[in-house]
Amino acid sequence: MLIKIEMKTTPGKKSDQTVEGQDSDFGINPKYECLQNQKIRNGRSYTAAIVESINRYYNHLSNSRIGISEKVLNSCFAVRLARFLTEVISSNKFSLTRSGCFKQDFYNLCLARASEHLLTQEMHDTELLIIYMKQCLLLLRLCGILMNDGGYAKICEQEISGSSLYFRLFRAFWDQADWEVLFPSDADSARELKKSKNILKDLVLNHHGSTRLDSVINEFFDMTGFSRGNDLVMISFLDFYFFTWLNHFSMIMYTHAPVHAPVCISVTEAGRKILNSVI
């Protein structure tokens, strides 16, 4: 799938962008999506004691989130997708390309096995599922969980609690990832969005109950000048990337509505607690 759209953005941004699907390379700089710069660190760098310390830190972090249950964290799409990918990688030996990328056979196997994990039941579009897989692989790499071991993909940590994995993934998403790499269809807008993410987060938290998504985003446009009001292309950009990943982390939920009704969201209890605690 290759959809060409004209981007109407603020001055200095690209005016012509491509949204790519399954047949694309996801537009990711090889040093991020791929693993060629990642070598397994041996000896004391990745000893059991250090892994235990990492897990202890993130478990402590999760315990500070005012009692969010392990069940809630484990059931979100981001954690389930990450566990699925780590299981597939751990149970097979996947050689990487010279640039460190996964080959097509990896994604073919993932799609074949996804139905066993109920992923395809909630994600009917396989092109979107592959995009989310590639984004999640980037987060796993940034977490230090996924590495390149002599040209083969390697999962460095096998047993990670749901709370620890959740917050490590979210930290990778919120702090460590370059959003122009994670959200590649408009790199300039993605870069600016990360700079303004806390403004958008606060606007989301200002709303209670079901709220029109375009209303929240238009508030963001008015406050920051990120784009003009009711810019449908940029509203779709934020929806497809930023809000979709908040949904993957179960921080927001999309409210069920008639087909032609405006898209609405609501902040979950866990989402409100976590987003209130991030800087």
C-alpha positions in Angstrom: 0.0 0.0 0.0 1.3 3.4 -0.9 -0.8 6.5 -0.3 0.4 9.9 -1.5 -1.0 12.8 0.5 -0.4 16.5 0.3 0.8 17.8 3.7 -0.3 21.3 4.5 1.9 22.2 7.4 3.4 25.2 9.0 6.3 27.0 7.2 9.5 25.1 7.0 7.9 21.7 7.1 7.8 19.3 4.2 4.8 19.9 1.9 4.8 16.5 0.3 4.8 13.3 2.3 4.3 9.6 1.7 2.4 7.3 4.1 3.8 3.8 3.5 2.4 0.4 4.4 3.7 -3.1 4.4 5.8 -2.9 1.3 7.8 0.0 2.7 11.0 0.0 4.7 9.1 2.0 7.3 11.4 5.0 6.6 13.5 4.2 9.6 17.2 5.2 9.7 19.1 1.9 9.8 20.9 2.8 13.0 17.5 2.9 14.8 15.2 0.2 13.3 18.1 -2.1 12.5 20.6 -3.5 14.9 23.9 -3.1 13.2 25.3 -0.7 15.9 24.2 -3.0 18.7 26.6 -5.6 20.0 25.9 -8.0 22.8 27.9 -6.8 25.8 29.6 -9.6 27.6 30.9 -10.1 31.1 30.0 -7.7 33.8 28.1 -5.3 31.5 25.1 -7.7 31.3 25.5 -9.8 34.4 22.5 -11.2 36.2 23.0 -8.7 39.0 22.7 -5.8 36.6 19.6 -7.3 34.9 18.1 -7.8 38.4 18.9 -4.2 39.3 17.2 -2.9 36.1 14.1 -5.0 36.9 14.1 -3.8 40.5 14.3 -0.2 39.4 11.3 -0.5 37.0 9.3 -2.6 39.5 9.9 0.2 42.0 8.9 2.7 39.4 5.6 0.9 38.7 4.9 0.6 42.4 5.1 4.4 42.7 2.2 4.7 40.2 -0.4 4.7 42.9 -1.4 1.1 42.7 -1.8 0.2 39.0 -2.4 -3.5 38.9 -0.1 -5.9 37.1 -3.1 -7.2 35.1 -3.8 -3.8 33.6 -0.2 -3.3 32.6 0.2 -6.9 31.2 -3.0 -6.6 29.1 -2.2 -3.5 27.1 -1.4 -4.0 23.5 2.2 -2.6 23.7 3.2 -5.2 26.3 1.5 -8.1 24.6 3.1 -7.1 21.2 6.5 -6.8 22.9 6.1 -10.2 24.5 5.0 -11.8 21.3 8.0 -10.4 19.4 10.5 -11.5 22.1 9.0 -15.0 22.1 9.2 -15.3 18.3 12.8 -14.0 18.3 13.8 -16.3 21.2 12.3 -19.4 19.7 14.1 -19.0 16.3 17.4 -17.9 14.9 16.9 -14.9 12.7 19.9 -13.7 10.7 19.9 -9.9 10.0 20.8 -8.1 6.8 24.2 -6.4 6.5 22.6 -3.2 7.7 21.2 -5.1 10.7 17.5 -5.3 9.6 15.1 -8.1 10.0 14.4 -9.9 6.8 10.9 -10.5 5.3 10.8 -14.1 6.6 10.7 -12.7 10.2 7.6 -10.6 9.4 6.0 -13.5 7.5 6.4 -15.8 10.5 5.1 -13.1 12.9 2.0 -12.7 10.8 1.5 -16.4 10.6 1.8 -16.7 14.4 -0.1 -13.6 15.4 -3.5 -15.2 15.3 -2.4 -17.6 18.0 -1.8 -14.6 20.3 -5.2 -13.0 19.3 -3.3 -10.1 17.8 -5.0 -10.4 14.4 -8.4 -10.4 16.1 -8.0 -6.8 17.3 -5.7 -5.7 14.5 -7.3 -6.8 11.2 -5.0 -4.8 9.0 -1.8 -6.7 8.5 0.0 -3.7 7.1 -0.7 -1.7 10.3 0.3 -4.7 12.4 3.7 -4.8 10.7 4.1 -1.0 11.3 3.4 -1.5 15.0 5.8 -4.5 15.1 8.6 -2.3 13.6 7.9 0.5 16.0 7.9 -2.0 18.9 11.2 -3.5 17.8 12.7 0.0 17.9 11.4 0.4 21.5 12.8 -3.0 22.5 16.2 -2.0 21.1 16.2 1.2 23.0 15.3 -0.7 26.2 18.4 -2.9 25.7 16.2 -6.0 25.4 16.8 -6.6 21.7 20.4 -6.7 20.4 22.5 -7.8 17.5 24.7 -10.8 18.3 27.1 -11.5 15.5 24.5 -10.8 12.8 21.6 -12.5 14.6 18.8 -11.0 16.6 19.2 -11.7 20.3 16.8 -11.2 23.3 19.0 -10.3 26.2 16.4 -10.7 29.0 13.9 -13.6 29.0 12.0 -13.0 32.2 10.7 -9.5 32.6 7.7 -8.7 34.8 4.8 -6.9 33.2 5.2 -3.8 35.2 8.9 -3.6 34.4 8.4 -4.2 30.7 5.6 -1.7 30.5 7.5 1.2 32.0 10.7 0.4 30.1 8.7 0.4 26.8 7.0 3.6 27.8 10.2 5.3 28.8 11.7 4.3 25.4 8.7 5.7 23.7 8.3 8.9 25.7 12.0 9.8 26.4 14.5 7.8 24.4 13.0 7.4 20.9 13.5 10.0 18.2 10.0 10.6 17.1 11.0 11.5 13.6 12.3 7.9 13.4 9.3 6.3 15.2 6.8 8.5 13.3 8.5 8.7 9.9 5.8 9.9 7.5 6.5 13.6 8.4 9.8 13.7 10.2 9.7 17.5 10.8 6.3 17.4 12.4 7.3 14.4 14.5 10.4 16.2 15.8 8.3 19.3 16.7 5.7 17.1 18.3 8.1 15.6 20.7 9.2 19.0 21.8 5.6 19.9 22.6 4.5 16.5 23.9 3.9 17.7 27.5 1.6 20.5 26.3 -0.5 17.9 24.4 -0.3 15.6 27.4 -1.7 18.3 29.7 -4.4 19.2 27.3 -5.5 15.5 27.2 -5.5 15.4 31.0 -7.7 18.5 31.2 -10.5 16.5 29.8 -12.7 14.0 31.7 -15.0 11.5 30.1 -15.5 11.1 26.4 -14.0 14.0 24.4 -13.8 14.7 20.7 -10.3 14.0 19.5 -10.3 16.8 17.0 -11.2 19.3 19.8 -8.2 18.3 21.9 -5.9 18.5 18.9 -7.3 21.9 17.8 -6.6 23.2 21.3 -3.0 22.0 20.8 -2.8 23.8 17.5 -4.2 27.0 18.9 -1.8 27.0 21.9 1.4 26.0 20.0 0.9 27.1 16.4 1.8 23.5 15.4 -0.7 23.7 12.6 -3.8 25.7 11.6 -7.1 24.8 13.1 -9.0 21.8 11.7 -6.0 20.7 9.5 -7.4 17.2 8.8 -4.0 15.9 7.6 -2.2 16.9 10.8 -5.1 15.7 13.0 -4.8 12.3 11.3 -1.0 12.4 11.8 -1.4 12.9 15.6 -4.2 10.4 15.7 -2.3 7.7 13.8 0.9 8.1 15.8 0.7 9.9 19.2 -2.8 8.9 20.2 -2.6 5.4 18.8 0.5 4.7 21.0 -1.2 6.1 24.1 -4.0 3.7 23.2 -1.4 0.9 22.8 -0.3 1.6 26.4 -3.9 1.7 27.6 -3.6 5.3 28.6 -6.5 6.4 26.5 -9.3 4.5 24.9 -11.3 5.3 21.8 -14.9 5.7 22.5 -17.3 3.6 20.5 -19.5 5.7 18.3 -21.6 5.5 15.1 -19.6 5.2 11.9 -19.8 8.8 10.8 -19.6 10.3 14.3 -16.5 12.3 15.3 -13.8 10.2 16.9 -13.8 10.5 20.7 -11.3 9.4 23.3 -11.3 9.1 27.1 -8.3 8.9 29.5 -8.2 5.7 31.5 -7.6 5.6 35.2 -4.1 4.1 34.7 -3.4 6.6 31.9 -4.3 9.5 34.2 -2.0 8.3 37.0 0.9 7.7 34.7 0.6 10.8 32.5 0.3 12.9 35.6 3.6 11.5 36.8 5.8 12.0 33.7 7.7 15.1 32.9 
